[in-house]
Amino acid sequence: MDPEWNDSQPIYRQIRDRVVAMILDGLLKEGDPLPSVRTVATESRVNPLTVLKAYQQLEGDGLVEKK
């Protein structure tokens, strides 16, 4: 994930939107695991809790499920 952030919205929301884009573009298919929280946090240079919040929002929206 590209670590360029837009100041107009929270970073966790931008991470969420990027994961949604990956799903829509077919980079993540049904049943595929999401990139690990630590990996995304390291590559994006953000706190792991920020990534976790994005993933929790995806789960809350029903876009992904936790197994």
Biotite code that builds the C-alpha atoms (Angstrom):
import biotite.structure as struc

atoms = struc.array([
    struc.Atom([0.000, 0.000, 0.000], chain_id="A", res_id=1, res_name="MET", atom_name="CA", element="C"),
    struc.Atom([1.189, 3.449, -0.896], chain_id="A", res_id=2, res_name="ASP", atom_name="CA", element="C"),
    struc.Atom([2.104, 5.476, 2.211], chain_id="A", res_id=3, res_name="PRO", atom_name="CA", element="C"),
    struc.Atom([0.859, 8.774, 0.712], chain_id="A", res_id=4, res_name="GLU", atom_name="CA", element="C"),
    struc.Atom([-1.970, 10.128, 2.843], chain_id="A", res_id=5, res_name="TRP", atom_name="CA", element="C"),
    struc.Atom([-4.611, 12.739, 2.151], chain_id="A", res_id=6, res_name="ASN", atom_name="CA", element="C"),
    struc.Atom([-5.237, 15.175, 5.011], chain_id="A", res_id=7, res_name="ASP", atom_name="CA", element="C"),
    struc.Atom([-8.948, 15.423, 4.208], chain_id="A", res_id=8, res_name="SER", atom_name="CA", element="C"),
    struc.Atom([-9.910, 12.177, 5.975], chain_id="A", res_id=9, res_name="GLN", atom_name="CA", element="C"),
    struc.Atom([-8.546, 9.899, 8.721], chain_id="A", res_id=10, res_name="PRO", atom_name="CA", element="C"),
    struc.Atom([-5.807, 7.432, 7.757], chain_id="A", res_id=11, res_name="ILE", atom_name="CA", element="C"),
    struc.Atom([-7.820, 4.412, 8.942], chain_id="A", res_id=12, res_name="TYR", atom_name="CA", element="C"),
    struc.Atom([-10.574, 5.452, 6.516], chain_id="A", res_id=13, res_name="ARG", atom_name="CA", element="C"),
    struc.Atom([-8.068, 5.733, 3.671], chain_id="A", res_id=14, res_name="GLN", atom_name="CA", element="C"),
    struc.Atom([-6.715, 2.255, 4.459], chain_id="A", res_id=15, res_name="ILE", atom_name="CA", element="C"),
    struc.Atom([-10.275, 0.927, 4.464], chain_id="A", res_id=16, res_name="ARG", atom_name="CA", element="C"),
    struc.Atom([-10.937, 2.565, 1.092], chain_id="A", res_id=17, res_name="ASP", atom_name="CA", element="C"),
    struc.Atom([-7.734, 1.074, -0.338], chain_id="A", res_id=18, res_name="ARG", atom_name="CA", element="C"),
    struc.Atom([-8.739, -2.423, 0.759], chain_id="A", res_id=19, res_name="VAL", atom_name="CA", element="C"),
    struc.Atom([-12.179, -1.911, -0.813], chain_id="A", res_id=20, res_name="VAL", atom_name="CA", element="C"),
    struc.Atom([-10.445, -0.835, -4.035], chain_id="A", res_id=21, res_name="ALA", atom_name="CA", element="C"),
    struc.Atom([-8.290, -3.983, -3.910], chain_id="A", res_id=22, res_name="MET", atom_name="CA", element="C"),
    struc.Atom([-11.449, -6.085, -3.598], chain_id="A", res_id=23, res_name="ILE", atom_name="CA", element="C"),
    struc.Atom([-13.186, -4.260, -6.458], chain_id="A", res_id=24, res_name="LEU", atom_name="CA", element="C"),
    struc.Atom([-10.088, -4.534, -8.669], chain_id="A", res_id=25, res_name="ASP", atom_name="CA", element="C"),
    struc.Atom([-9.925, -8.289, -8.053], chain_id="A", res_id=26, res_name="GLY", atom_name="CA", element="C"),
    struc.Atom([-6.623, -8.163, -6.190], chain_id="A", res_id=27, res_name="LEU", atom_name="CA", element="C"),
    struc.Atom([-8.373, -9.687, -3.172], chain_id="A", res_id=28, res_name="LEU", atom_name="CA", element="C"),
    struc.Atom([-10.869, -12.414, -3.939], chain_id="A", res_id=29, res_name="LYS", atom_name="CA", element="C"),
    struc.Atom([-13.458, -14.065, -1.735], chain_id="A", res_id=30, res_name="GLU", atom_name="CA", element="C"),
    struc.Atom([-11.685, -16.257, 0.795], chain_id="A", res_id=31, res_name="GLY", atom_name="CA", element="C"),
    struc.Atom([-8.332, -14.490, 0.453], chain_id="A", res_id=32, res_name="ASP", atom_name="CA", element="C"),
    struc.Atom([-6.816, -13.288, 3.714], chain_id="A", res_id=33, res_name="PRO", atom_name="CA", element="C"),
    struc.Atom([-6.274, -9.573, 4.162], chain_id="A", res_id=34, res_name="LEU", atom_name="CA", element="C"),
    struc.Atom([-2.669, -8.423, 4.373], chain_id="A", res_id=35, res_name="PRO", atom_name="CA", element="C"),
    struc.Atom([-1.501, -8.708, 7.974], chain_id="A", res_id=36, res_name="SER", atom_name="CA", element="C"),
    struc.Atom([-1.964, -5.730, 10.261], chain_id="A", res_id=37, res_name="VAL", atom_name="CA", element="C"),
    struc.Atom([1.768, -5.604, 10.971], chain_id="A", res_id=38, res_name="ARG", atom_name="CA", element="C"),
    struc.Atom([2.717, -5.754, 7.299], chain_id="A", res_id=39, res_name="THR", atom_name="CA", element="C"),
    struc.Atom([0.335, -2.971, 6.319], chain_id="A", res_id=40, res_name="VAL", atom_name="CA", element="C"),
    struc.Atom([1.393, -0.867, 9.303], chain_id="A", res_id=41, res_name="ALA", atom_name="CA", element="C"),
    struc.Atom([5.080, -1.256, 8.461], chain_id="A", res_id=42, res_name="THR", atom_name="CA", element="C"),
    struc.Atom([4.674, -0.605, 4.736], chain_id="A", res_id=43, res_name="GLU", atom_name="CA", element="C"),
    struc.Atom([2.336, 2.340, 5.325], chain_id="A", res_id=44, res_name="SER", atom_name="CA", element="C"),
    struc.Atom([4.354, 3.721, 8.231], chain_id="A", res_id=45, res_name="ARG", atom_name="CA", element="C"),
    struc.Atom([1.340, 3.911, 10.551], chain_id="A", res_id=46, res_name="VAL", atom_name="CA", element="C"),
    struc.Atom([0.483, 2.533, 13.960], chain_id="A", res_id=47, res_name="ASN", atom_name="CA", element="C"),
    struc.Atom([-0.865, -1.061, 13.851], chain_id="A", res_id=48, res_name="PRO", atom_name="CA", element="C"),
    struc.Atom([-3.931, 0.136, 15.779], chain_id="A", res_id=49, res_name="LEU", atom_name="CA", element="C"),
    struc.Atom([-4.784, 2.387, 12.824], chain_id="A", res_id=50, res_name="THR", atom_name="CA", element="C"),
    struc.Atom([-4.779, -0.609, 10.481], chain_id="A", res_id=51, res_name="VAL", atom_name="CA", element="C"),
    struc.Atom([-6.761, -2.644, 12.996], chain_id="A", res_id=52, res_name="LEU", atom_name="CA", element="C"),
    struc.Atom([-9.396, 0.094, 13.161], chain_id="A", res_id=53, res_name="LYS", atom_name="CA", element="C"),
    struc.Atom([-9.661, 0.057, 9.357], chain_id="A", res_id=54, res_name="ALA", atom_name="CA", element="C"),
    struc.Atom([-10.066, -3.734, 9.359], chain_id="A", res_id=55, res_name="TYR", atom_name="CA", element="C"),
    struc.Atom([-12.687, -3.535, 12.110], chain_id="A", res_id=56, res_name="GLN", atom_name="CA", element="C"),
    struc.Atom([-14.625, -1.020, 10.046], chain_id="A", res_id=57, res_name="GLN", atom_name="CA", element="C"),
    struc.Atom([-14.485, -3.349, 7.038], chain_id="A", res_id=58, res_name="LEU", atom_name="CA", element="C"),
    struc.Atom([-15.828, -6.157, 9.209], chain_id="A", res_id=59, res_name="GLU", atom_name="CA", element="C"),
    struc.Atom([-18.532, -3.914, 10.666], chain_id="A", res_id=60, res_name="GLY", atom_name="CA", element="C"),
    struc.Atom([-19.584, -2.915, 7.145], chain_id="A", res_id=61, res_name="ASP", atom_name="CA", element="C"),
    struc.Atom([-19.917, -6.603, 6.234], chain_id="A", res_id=62, res_name="GLY", atom_name="CA", element="C"),
    struc.Atom([-17.229, -6.429, 3.543], chain_id="A", res_id=63, res_name="LEU", atom_name="CA", element="C"),
    struc.Atom([-14.943, -8.953, 5.222], chain_id="A", res_id=64, res_name="VAL", atom_name="CA", element="C"),
    struc.Atom([-15.431, -11.589, 7.863], chain_id="A", res_id=65, res_name="GLU", atom_name="CA", element="C"),
    struc.Atom([-13.179, -12.683, 10.646], chain_id="A", res_id=66, res_name="LYS", atom_name="CA", element="C"),
    struc.Atom([-12.298, -16.375, 10.899], chain_id="A", res_id=67, res_name="LYS", atom_name="CA", element="C"),
])
